[in-house]
Amino acid sequence: MTETTRPPLTAGERAQLTGWLDLQRSFVRMKCEGLSDEDAHRALLPTSPLMTVAGVVAHLRWVEYSWFHQGLLGVPDTGQTPWTEDGHPDAEMLVDDVPLARLLDDYDAECARSNAAIADLPLDAVERGRPEERAASLRYVLCHMIEETARHVGHLDIIRELLDGGTGYQRMN
Protein backbone atom coordinates (compact mmCIF):
# COMPACT_ATOMS: atom_id res chain seq x y z
CA MET A 1 0.00 0.00 0.00
CA THR A 2 1.28 3.46 -0.90
CA GLU A 3 1.90 5.94 1.93
CA THR A 4 0.16 9.29 1.36
CA THR A 5 0.61 12.11 3.82
CA ARG A 6 -0.11 15.82 3.41
CA PRO A 7 2.49 18.27 4.67
CA PRO A 8 1.81 19.84 8.07
CA LEU A 9 -0.68 22.71 7.94
CA THR A 10 1.72 25.18 9.52
CA ALA A 11 5.02 24.00 8.04
CA GLY A 12 7.46 26.46 6.54
CA GLU A 13 7.69 27.21 2.83
CA ARG A 14 10.28 24.56 1.97
CA ALA A 15 8.47 21.83 3.90
CA GLN A 16 5.20 22.80 2.21
CA LEU A 17 6.70 22.75 -1.30
CA THR A 18 8.60 19.50 -0.91
CA GLY A 19 5.72 17.95 1.06
CA TRP A 20 3.15 18.69 -1.63
CA LEU A 21 5.49 17.42 -4.33
CA ASP A 22 6.13 14.20 -2.40
CA LEU A 23 2.39 13.76 -1.91
CA GLN A 24 1.73 14.07 -5.64
CA ARG A 25 4.59 11.66 -6.33
CA SER A 26 3.01 9.11 -3.98
CA PHE A 27 -0.24 9.29 -5.95
CA VAL A 28 1.65 8.10 -9.04
CA ARG A 29 2.40 4.76 -7.42
CA MET A 30 -1.08 4.61 -5.86
CA LYS A 31 -2.72 5.01 -9.27
CA CYS A 32 -0.62 2.08 -10.56
CA GLU A 33 -1.32 -0.36 -7.71
CA GLY A 34 -2.71 -3.68 -8.90
CA LEU A 35 -2.38 -2.95 -12.63
CA SER A 36 -1.06 -5.65 -14.91
CA ASP A 37 1.71 -4.84 -17.35
CA GLU A 38 -0.79 -5.35 -20.14
CA ASP A 39 -3.14 -2.71 -18.71
CA ALA A 40 -0.28 -0.35 -17.85
CA HIS A 41 0.75 -0.36 -21.51
CA ARG A 42 -2.77 -0.27 -22.97
CA ALA A 43 -3.44 2.79 -25.13
CA LEU A 44 -7.00 3.98 -24.60
CA LEU A 45 -6.93 7.37 -26.31
CA PRO A 46 -6.87 7.06 -30.11
CA THR A 47 -5.41 10.55 -30.56
CA SER A 48 -2.75 10.04 -27.86
CA PRO A 49 -1.41 6.49 -28.22
CA LEU A 50 1.56 7.16 -25.92
CA MET A 51 -0.73 8.32 -23.09
CA THR A 52 -0.61 5.06 -21.15
CA VAL A 53 0.01 4.49 -17.47
CA ALA A 54 3.49 3.22 -18.31
CA GLY A 55 4.17 6.16 -20.63
CA VAL A 56 3.11 8.73 -18.02
CA VAL A 57 5.27 7.13 -15.32
CA ALA A 58 8.28 7.10 -17.66
CA HIS A 59 7.63 10.73 -18.65
CA LEU A 60 7.48 11.82 -15.00
CA ARG A 61 10.78 10.09 -14.27
CA TRP A 62 12.56 11.99 -17.03
CA VAL A 63 10.88 15.29 -16.12
CA GLU A 64 12.36 14.88 -12.62
CA TYR A 65 15.80 14.31 -14.11
CA SER A 66 15.50 17.20 -16.54
CA TRP A 67 14.44 19.83 -14.00
CA PHE A 68 16.46 18.81 -10.96
CA HIS A 69 19.65 17.40 -12.42
CA GLN A 70 20.06 18.98 -15.82
CA GLY A 71 18.40 22.28 -14.93
CA LEU A 72 19.22 23.00 -11.30
CA LEU A 73 22.51 21.14 -10.98
CA GLY A 74 23.67 21.69 -14.54
CA VAL A 75 24.43 18.02 -15.21
CA PRO A 76 25.19 17.79 -18.94
CA ASP A 77 23.27 15.39 -21.15
CA THR A 78 25.75 12.61 -21.84
CA GLY A 79 23.35 10.60 -23.96
CA GLN A 80 21.55 8.72 -21.17
CA THR A 81 18.32 10.67 -21.64
CA PRO A 82 15.74 9.42 -24.13
CA TRP A 83 15.65 12.75 -25.97
CA THR A 84 17.78 13.20 -29.01
CA GLU A 85 18.02 16.05 -31.47
CA ASP A 86 16.44 14.07 -34.31
CA GLY A 87 14.42 11.65 -32.19
CA HIS A 88 10.77 11.35 -31.35
CA PRO A 89 9.56 14.34 -29.28
CA ASP A 90 8.01 11.98 -26.71
CA ALA A 91 10.74 9.33 -26.77
CA GLU A 92 10.63 8.95 -22.99
CA MET A 93 7.12 7.53 -23.35
CA LEU A 94 8.15 4.75 -25.74
CA VAL A 95 8.32 2.04 -23.07
CA ASP A 96 6.21 -0.82 -24.42
CA ASP A 97 8.89 -3.35 -23.50
CA VAL A 98 9.51 -2.09 -19.94
CA PRO A 99 7.57 -3.67 -17.04
CA LEU A 100 5.52 -1.25 -14.93
CA ALA A 101 7.31 -2.37 -11.75
CA ARG A 102 10.65 -1.30 -13.22
CA LEU A 103 9.23 2.03 -14.41
CA LEU A 104 7.87 2.72 -10.92
CA ASP A 105 11.16 1.73 -9.27
CA ASP A 106 13.05 4.00 -11.70
CA TYR A 107 10.62 6.83 -10.93
CA ASP A 108 10.96 6.37 -7.16
CA ALA A 109 14.75 6.28 -7.46
CA GLU A 110 14.75 9.45 -9.58
CA CYS A 111 12.52 11.21 -7.05
CA ALA A 112 14.93 10.22 -4.26
CA ARG A 113 17.87 11.54 -6.31
CA SER A 114 15.95 14.76 -6.93
CA ASN A 115 15.29 15.21 -3.21
CA ALA A 116 18.95 14.57 -2.42
CA ALA A 117 20.06 17.00 -5.13
CA ILE A 118 18.11 19.89 -3.62
CA ALA A 119 18.47 19.05 0.07
CA ASP A 120 21.15 21.68 0.69
CA LEU A 121 20.07 24.25 -1.90
CA PRO A 122 18.27 27.41 -0.79
CA LEU A 123 14.91 28.06 -2.43
CA ASP A 124 16.49 31.06 -4.19
CA ALA A 125 19.18 28.90 -5.84
CA VAL A 126 19.07 29.34 -9.61
CA GLU A 127 19.41 26.71 -12.31
CA ARG A 128 22.95 26.19 -13.56
CA GLY A 129 21.98 24.18 -16.62
CA ARG A 130 20.10 26.92 -18.48
CA PRO A 131 21.14 30.29 -19.87
CA GLU A 132 20.99 32.96 -17.16
CA GLU A 133 18.07 34.78 -18.78
CA ARG A 134 15.98 31.57 -18.71
CA ALA A 135 17.18 30.12 -15.39
CA ALA A 136 14.56 29.48 -12.72
CA SER A 137 14.89 29.34 -8.95
CA LEU A 138 14.49 26.15 -6.96
CA ARG A 139 11.26 27.66 -5.62
CA TYR A 140 9.94 27.97 -9.19
CA VAL A 141 11.07 24.45 -10.08
CA LEU A 142 9.30 22.97 -7.05
CA CYS A 143 6.08 24.83 -7.88
CA HIS A 144 6.34 23.70 -11.50
CA MET A 145 6.99 20.09 -10.49
CA ILE A 146 3.96 20.10 -8.17
CA GLU A 147 1.87 21.32 -11.11
CA GLU A 148 3.45 18.91 -13.61
CA THR A 149 3.11 15.88 -11.35
CA ALA A 150 -0.44 16.74 -10.25
CA ARG A 151 -1.53 17.23 -13.87
CA HIS A 152 -0.18 13.83 -14.83
CA VAL A 153 -1.71 12.22 -11.73
CA GLY A 154 -5.00 13.52 -13.15
CA HIS A 155 -4.18 11.77 -16.41
CA LEU A 156 -3.41 8.57 -14.49
CA ASP A 157 -6.73 8.97 -12.66
CA ILE A 158 -8.65 9.10 -15.92
CA ILE A 159 -6.69 6.27 -17.56
CA ARG A 160 -7.17 4.07 -14.50
CA GLU A 161 -10.90 4.72 -14.46
CA LEU A 162 -11.11 3.82 -18.16
CA LEU A 163 -9.09 0.64 -17.56
CA ASP A 164 -10.90 -0.83 -14.58
CA GLY A 165 -13.18 1.73 -12.97
CA GLY A 166 -10.68 2.57 -10.19
CA THR A 167 -11.16 6.11 -8.87
CA GLY A 168 -10.18 8.34 -6.01
CA TYR A 169 -7.61 8.40 -3.27
CA GLN A 170 -9.08 5.98 -0.76
CA ARG A 171 -5.92 5.60 1.32
CA MET A 172 -5.10 9.27 1.90
CA ASN A 173 -4.72 10.47 5.48
Helices and strands as residue ranges (DSSP letters): H 13-32, H 37-40, H 53-64, I 65-72, G 91-93, H 100-118, G 132-134, H 138-164
